[in-house]
Amino acid sequence: MKRRNFIKLSLATGTALLAPSFSNATDVDISAVRFNANTYHKNAAQTIMIFLYGGPSELSGNITNIEEIKKASQSNYDSYFRGITPTANHFWQEAGGTFMETLLASGDLNVFRTCYSAHREETNNKSHGECVAQNQRGTFREEGSGIFTTLAQILEKNAVINENTVLPFITMEGESAFYAKGDKPLSGYLSPVGVNQNLDNPYERSRDNRWFYYTEQERQIADYEQNTTATVNISMDTLAQSQNEEGQIKEAFKKRSALESFINQIKEKTLPEGITYPNNNAFGEKLQTAINILSSNPDTKIISLGNDGLGGWDDHNDAREYVTRMETLFSALAAAMAHIKAESKENNISIMVFGDFGRNVNLNSALGWDHGNNQNFFLLGGKGFFNSVGVVGETELYNPDRLNRLYLKPKNSSYAFEPLSIAATLYKIYGIENPELLTGGNSAIAAGLFK
């Protein structure tokens, strides 16, 4: 990320490194949250959150009902898609299914097929804005603080992170409701720092720009070429300490040198032997950078990623590219899990993947899928606190008396959960014992997931 864009992001999010501002935290009374420091330290959890904006179809991870779907669909699946081959566990082979099977067999992937919102079905709510806001706040309210902002305040209140914690929250997607502000002040250092997959260094003072630090007269008399960047940095940091009042700007300049060194160390980090990411896969490059950061810095708790490198998932028409996107996503995830294991971080790092909502399974006249409800939740890693439960949830096809309305829903006998339970699951691995307090009564995912 270029410095100008980084500064704009930092000002927007209240990043303490550059702006003497405060973001706001949750409007939930966190004094009632039960926090277990032993669980927090034992898990040493770190999370990569991948949110698929637009609401992906569930079919890549579940074509159990595909023959029924084909018979009832408005448009013909077989004549439109280049192939719909079921794998042993009924993944869509051409849409990432082969990688899913490999990850499942190694115990690195859990697939929950019945992330289904009874609340949204009752309220007929399938709009992007509302569902994204709710999922990223962990509540059916559309205002208040985001999941990560709430978590930040709780961790700070319980003194497991403080102003000396290096980059606890990082965004590789810009701003999102995960970091939304509430109505209570939150220390600015907890706001997310924005980076990109190239780790363009926002803390670096470029040698090419050192002339900015001199007057014209000084440039005439100084031996410019001999005045090293290190000398300029020392001079500028000393000046910042002498001219700024006590507060966050002064503290930010104190940290600048250390953060520049930290970013540069990560940029120089090489992949472990035998680990490769797919070629021409920008999303894989983002994952590689995220894992390099987490494996180098236990202080970083959360890194959020969006669609960049994949494209959007609002497949109302021409859904064929969905297949390619899912293949791209899971080829990158397979490489990421190999990378995590090579760094011996599979017990600590987990990857969570979900989106706005699911989609109907009727292939409409525009050869796409309209907004639905049921979706997959993919969970990778985190073996120190998650069991390998494999594939959870069974679906059935529902064909109501409405034109071309065709969708999957959980069987009556199947385990299912609201998307807010994903927030509760994340809270739980960070030591929060009653996460349902923060998620409107929705508990963490069960089905034998937690150790």
CORQUIKA-V225664 format. One record per pair of residues at least 6 apart in sequence whose ideal C-beta (glycine too) atoms are under 8 Angstrom apart, sorted by sequence separation. I is the first residue (numbers start at 0). GAP is how many residues later the second one is. D is the distance in whole Angstrom. If there is no record, write none. Layout:
i=<I	I>
gap=<GAP	GAP>
d=<D	D>
This chain:
i=<8	69	77	85	86	90	102	118	119	124	133	136	154	155	243	270	277	293	306	314	339	362	363	398	409	431	435	443	9	10	13	58	69	76	84	85	103	133	136	160	170	194	276	292	314	361	378	398	427	435	0	9	10	13	68	69	83	84	133	136	137	144	170	193	210	213	276	360	361	397	426	434	9	13	84	90	99	132	136	137	151	239	240	243	293	312	336	339	359	396	397	434	10	12	82	83	86	90	132	135	136	168	213	239	276	292	310	358	359	396	397	424	6	65	82	85	86	88	99	119	135	276	358	359	360	396	397	423	426	81	84	88	129	137	178	240	312	358	359	395	422	423	426	80	86	87	128	154	178	210	239	240	289	358	394	395	86	209	310	336	356	357	394	395	423	88	289	309	335	356	357	394	395	422	423	151	236	356	357	393	394	422	427	151	209	236	270	357	392	393	426	65	286	309	332	356	357	420	423	209	212	236	285	308	309	393	394	419	422	423	424	65	173	236	332	354	393	419	423	424	62	118	147	167	168	170	353	373	392	420	423	88	167	168	169	170	171	206	209	212	282	285	353	392	419	420	427	62	168	169	170	171	212	265	268	285	353	391	392	420	421	162	164	168	169	170	171	204	232	284	328	352	353	417	420	424	169	171	282	283	351	352	416	63	162	166	265	281	282	351	352	62	204	265	268	281	282	350	351	352	61	62	204	280	350	416	61	62	148	160	349	350	416	60	145	147	148	155	265	349	350	59	60	145	146	147	148	152	155	204	264	265	349	414	59	145	148	149	348	349	414	58	145	148	152	348	373	145	151	155	347	372	373	59	144	261	345	346	371	373	58	59	143	144	344	345	346	347	349	360	371	372	373	59	144	148	152	345	346	143	151	346	60	143	59	135	136	363	135	148	339	135	312	361	376	136	312	336	361	385	132	135	147	283	314	318	335	336	361	374	384	131	282	286	290	294	332	359	360	361	376	282	286	359	360	132	280	283	287	316	319	332	359	360	381	283	286	287	290	294	315	317	318	61	282	286	290	316	317	318	357	60	277	280	294	315	316	317	318	357	61	280	283	287	293	316	60	283	286	290	315	202	277	314	315	202	277	290	294	314	315	57	204	276	293	391	202	203	202	277	276	290	388	188	200	203	275	276	388	187	202	203	274	388	386	200	276	356	386	200	274	385	386	198	274	385	386	353	384	385	200	384	198	271	274	383	194	198	270	273	353	376	272	271	351	378	270	271	54	351	53	351	52	54	52	349	50	50	50	196	197	162	196	196	195	198	196	197	165	166	196	165	195	194	166	165	194	191	191	196	171	39	27	26	27	171	25	26	39	171	25	34	40	24	29	39	169	23	32	36	27	34	50	25	29	34	36	169	24	25	29	23	24	50	178	22	166	177	24	25	29	50	24	175	48	300	166	169	175	165	167	168	171	172	166	167	168	169	170	171	172	173	165	166	167	168	169	170	171	172	164	165	167	169	171	172	172	171	160	160	154	150	150	27	147	26	22	24	25	26	147	23	24	26	12	22	23	25	23	24	23	24	23	24	8	12	23	11	21	22	21	8	21	22	8	12	21	20	22	19	22	18	15	15	16	14	15	13	15	15	14	16	13	14	12	14	12	14	12	9	9	8	16	127	5	4	9	0	0	5	0	6	5	2	1	0	2	0	134	134	134	131	130	130	19	20	94	102	19	94	98	108	127	18	19	93	107	18	95	99	102	17	91	94	95	98	102	105	125	15	94	98	101	93	95	96	107	17	91	95	98	102	15	16	95	98	15	119	16	81	107	16	47	80	114	79	116	81	16	47	80	115	47	114	126	125	47	125	125	45	45	120	48	50	52	53	119	43	45	46	48	50	52	45	46	47	48	49	50	51	44	45	46	47	48	49	56	116	45	47	55	115	51	53	54	56	115	52	53	54	55	114	115	52	53	113	114	51	53	112	114	56	59	114	59	112	111	56	110	111	55	59	110	111	110	111	109	110	55	108	109	55	59	108	109	108	159	107	107	153	157	150	154	106	109	146	150	153	51	102	149	109	112	113	153	49	109	110	112	113	146	150	109	110	111	112	113	139	146	106	109	110	111	112	113	138	150	109	112	137	79	134	137	138	133	134	137	76	103	133	136	137	75	79	103	134	47	72	73	74	130	134	149	72	73	74	137	71	72	73	74	73	68	74	115	115	64	113	45	55	118	138	140	54	57	113	115	117	137	138	139	47	49	51	53	54	56	57	88	113	114	115	116	137	138	45	46	47	49	51	52	53	54	55	56	58	88	113	114	115	116	43	44	45	46	47	48	49	50	51	52	54	55	113	114	43	45	46	47	50	51	54	56	114	42	44	46	111	114	114	56	61	60	54	57	59	54	57	60	57	55	54	55	71	71	68	67	63	64	73	63	64	64	73	61	72	111	71	111	44	68	44	109	43	44	42	41	42	64	61	57	48	46	46	44	44	42	42	42	39	39	38	37	36	38	35	34	35	34	35	33	34	32	33	33	32	31	32	31	32	27	27	25>
gap=<6	6	6	6	6	6	6	6	6	6	6	6	6	6	6	6	6	6	6	6	6	6	6	6	6	6	6	6	7	7	7	7	7	7	7	7	7	7	7	7	7	7	7	7	7	7	7	7	7	7	8	8	8	8	8	8	8	8	8	8	8	8	8	8	8	8	8	8	8	8	8	8	9	9	9	9	9	9	9	9	9	9	9	9	9	9	9	9	9	9	9	9	10	10	10	10	10	10	10	10	10	10	10	10	10	10	10	10	10	10	10	10	11	11	11	11	11	11	11	11	11	11	11	11	11	11	11	11	11	12	12	12	12	12	12	12	12	12	12	12	12	12	12	13	13	13	13	13	13	13	13	13	13	13	13	13	14	14	14	14	14	14	14	14	14	15	15	15	15	15	15	15	15	15	15	16	16	16	16	16	16	16	16	17	17	17	17	17	17	17	17	18	18	18	18	18	18	18	18	19	19	19	19	19	19	19	19	19	19	19	19	20	20	20	20	20	20	20	20	20	21	21	21	21	21	21	21	21	21	21	21	22	22	22	22	22	22	22	22	22	22	22	22	22	22	22	22	23	23	23	23	23	23	23	23	23	23	23	23	23	23	24	24	24	24	24	24	24	24	24	24	24	24	24	24	24	25	25	25	25	25	25	25	26	26	26	26	26	26	26	26	27	27	27	27	27	27	27	27	27	28	28	28	28	28	28	29	29	29	29	29	29	29	30	30	30	30	30	30	30	30	31	31	31	31	31	31	31	31	31	31	31	31	31	32	32	32	32	32	32	32	33	33	33	33	33	33	34	34	34	34	34	34	35	35	35	35	35	35	35	36	36	36	36	36	36	36	36	36	36	36	36	36	37	37	37	37	37	37	38	38	38	39	39	40	40	40	40	41	41	41	42	42	42	42	43	43	43	43	43	44	44	44	44	44	44	44	44	44	44	44	45	45	45	45	45	45	45	45	45	45	46	46	46	46	47	47	47	47	47	47	47	47	47	47	48	48	48	48	48	48	48	48	49	49	49	49	49	49	49	49	50	50	50	50	50	50	50	50	50	51	51	51	51	51	51	52	52	52	52	52	53	53	53	53	54	54	54	54	54	54	55	55	55	55	55	56	56	57	57	58	58	58	59	59	59	59	59	59	60	60	60	60	60	61	62	62	62	62	63	63	63	63	64	64	64	64	65	65	65	66	66	67	67	67	67	68	68	68	68	68	68	69	70	70	70	71	71	73	73	74	74	75	76	79	79	81	84	85	85	87	88	88	89	90	90	91	91	92	92	92	93	93	94	95	96	98	110	112	112	114	115	116	117	117	117	118	118	118	118	119	119	119	120	120	120	120	121	121	121	122	122	122	123	123	123	123	123	124	124	124	125	125	125	125	126	126	126	127	127	127	127	128	128	129	129	130	130	130	131	131	131	131	131	132	132	132	132	132	132	132	132	133	133	133	133	133	133	133	133	134	134	134	134	134	134	135	136	138	140	146	150	151	154	154	155	156	156	156	156	156	157	157	157	158	158	158	158	159	159	160	160	161	161	162	162	162	163	163	163	164	165	165	165	166	166	166	167	167	168	168	169	171	172	172	173	173	174	174	175	176	176	177	177	178	178	179	179	181	183	184	185	186	186	188	189	192	193	194	194	195	195	196	197	198	199	199	201	219	220	221	224	225	226	227	227	227	227	228	228	228	228	228	229	229	229	229	230	230	230	230	231	231	231	231	231	231	231	231	232	232	232	232	233	233	233	233	234	234	234	234	234	235	235	235	235	236	237	238	238	238	239	239	239	239	240	240	241	242	242	242	242	243	243	244	245	246	246	247	248	252	252	253	253	253	253	253	254	254	254	254	254	254	255	255	255	255	255	255	255	256	256	256	256	256	256	256	256	257	257	257	257	258	258	258	258	258	259	259	259	259	259	259	260	260	260	260	261	261	261	261	262	262	262	263	263	264	265	265	265	266	266	266	266	267	267	268	268	269	269	269	270	270	270	270	271	271	272	273	273	273	275	275	276	276	276	276	276	277	277	277	278	278	278	278	279	279	279	279	279	279	279	280	280	280	280	280	280	280	281	281	281	281	281	281	281	281	282	282	282	283	284	284	284	285	285	285	286	286	286	286	286	287	287	287	287	288	288	288	288	288	288	288	289	289	289	289	290	290	290	290	291	292	292	293	294	296	296	299	299	299	299	299	300	300	300	300	300	300	300	300	301	301	301	301	301	301	301	301	301	301	301	301	301	301	302	302	302	302	302	302	302	302	302	302	302	302	302	302	302	302	303	303	303	303	303	303	303	303	303	303	303	303	303	303	304	304	304	304	304	304	304	304	304	305	305	305	305	306	307	312	314	315	316	316	316	317	317	317	318	319	320	320	325	327	328	329	330	330	330	331	331	332	332	333	333	333	334	335	337	337	339	339	340	340	341	342	342	343	346	350	377	379	382	384	385	386	387	388	390	391	392	393	394	394	395	396	396	397	397	398	398	399	399	400	401	402	404	405	405	409	410	412>
d=<7	8	7	7	5	3	4	8	6	7	5	8	5	7	4	8	5	6	7	8	5	7	6	8	4	7	6	7	7	7	4	8	5	6	7	7	7	7	6	5	8	8	4	6	5	7	7	5	5	5	7	4	5	6	7	7	6	4	6	7	8	8	7	8	6	6	7	7	7	7	4	7	6	4	6	5	6	4	5	5	8	8	7	7	7	7	8	5	5	7	6	6	8	7	7	7	5	6	8	5	6	7	8	7	8	7	7	4	5	8	7	8	6	8	5	8	7	8	7	7	6	6	7	7	8	6	5	4	6	7	8	6	6	7	7	7	7	6	4	7	7	6	8	8	7	6	8	8	5	7	4	7	5	4	4	7	5	8	6	8	6	4	7	8	7	6	7	5	7	6	6	6	5	7	5	7	6	6	4	7	7	5	4	6	7	8	7	4	6	5	7	6	7	6	7	6	8	7	6	6	6	7	6	8	6	7	7	4	8	6	4	7	6	6	8	6	4	6	4	5	7	6	6	8	6	4	6	7	5	5	8	8	6	7	6	7	8	5	5	7	8	7	7	6	4	6	7	5	4	5	5	6	6	8	5	6	5	6	6	6	7	7	7	7	8	8	6	7	7	7	8	7	7	5	5	8	6	7	7	8	7	4	7	4	5	5	5	7	3	8	8	5	7	6	6	3	5	8	6	8	6	7	6	7	7	6	8	5	8	8	7	4	8	6	7	5	5	8	5	7	6	7	8	5	6	5	6	7	6	7	7	8	4	7	5	4	7	8	5	3	5	6	5	7	6	7	7	4	7	6	7	7	5	4	6	7	5	7	5	6	7	5	7	6	8	8	5	6	7	7	8	7	7	7	3	7	7	5	3	5	4	8	7	8	8	6	6	6	4	8	6	5	6	5	8	6	8	6	7	8	5	7	7	8	7	7	8	6	4	8	5	6	6	5	6	8	8	7	5	8	6	7	7	6	6	8	6	7	8	8	7	6	5	6	7	4	7	7	5	4	7	7	6	8	5	4	6	3	6	4	8	5	8	7	5	6	6	6	6	8	5	5	6	7	7	4	7	7	8	7	4	5	5	5	7	8	6	8	8	6	6	7	8	7	6	5	5	5	4	6	4	7	6	8	6	8	7	8	5	6	6	8	7	6	6	5	8	8	6	7	6	6	7	6	5	7	6	7	7	7	7	6	6	7	5	8	8	5	7	7	6	8	8	4	7	8	8	7	7	8	7	7	8	7	7	7	8	8	7	7	8	7	4	4	8	6	7	8	8	8	5	7	8	7	8	6	8	8	7	8	6	8	7	5	8	7	6	7	8	7	4	6	8	5	7	6	8	7	6	6	7	8	8	6	6	5	6	7	6	4	5	8	7	7	8	7	8	6	7	6	6	8	4	6	7	7	7	6	7	6	6	8	6	6	6	6	7	7	8	7	6	7	4	5	5	5	5	5	5	3	5	7	7	8	7	8	7	8	8	8	7	8	7	8	5	4	8	8	5	5	7	4	5	7	8	5	5	7	6	5	6	7	6	4	8	6	6	6	5	5	6	6	7	6	7	6	5	6	7	8	5	7	7	3	8	7	4	5	8	6	5	7	5	7	5	6	6	8	8	8	7	4	8	7	6	8	8	6	6	8	5	7	4	8	6	5	5	6	7	8	7	5	4	5	5	8	7	8	4	4	8	8	6	7	5	5	5	8	4	6	7	8	7	4	5	4	6	8	6	5	6	6	6	7	6	8	8	6	7	3	7	6	7	5	7	4	6	7	7	8	7	8	7	6	7	7	7	7	7	5	7	8	8	8	8	4	7	7	7	5	7	6	7	7	6	7	6	7	6	7	7	8	5	6	5	5	5	5	6	7	7	8	7	8	7	8	8	6	8	7	4	6	8	4	6	6	5	6	3	7	8	7	8	7	4	6	5	5	7	8	7	7	8	4	8	6	7	6	6	4	7	4	8	8	6	7	8	8	8	7	4	8	8	7	8	5	8	6	7	8	8	7	7	7	7	5	7	8	8	7	8	7	7	7	6	8	5	7	7	3	6	6	7	5	5	4	7	7	8	4	8	7	6	7	7	7	8	7	6	5	7	5	8	8	8	7	3	6	6	7	8	7	7	6	7	7	8	7	5	4	8	8	6	5	6	7	8	7	5	6	6	6	5	6	6	5	8	4	8	5	6	7	8	5	5	5	5	7	6	6	6	7	7	7	7	4	7	7	8	7	8	8	5	5	5	5	7	7	7	7	7	6	5	8	4	7	6	4	6	8	6	8	6	5	6	5	5	5	7	4	7	7	7	7	8	5	8	8	7	6	8	6	8	6	7	7	6	7	8	7	5	6	4	6	6	8	8	5	7	5	7	7	8	7	6	6	5	7	6	5	6	7	5	8	6	7	7	6	8	7	7	8	7	7	7	6	8	5	6	7	7	8	6	8	5	6	5	7	7	6	3	4	8	6	8	5	5	8	6	5	7	7	6	4	5	7	8	6	6	7	7	6	8>
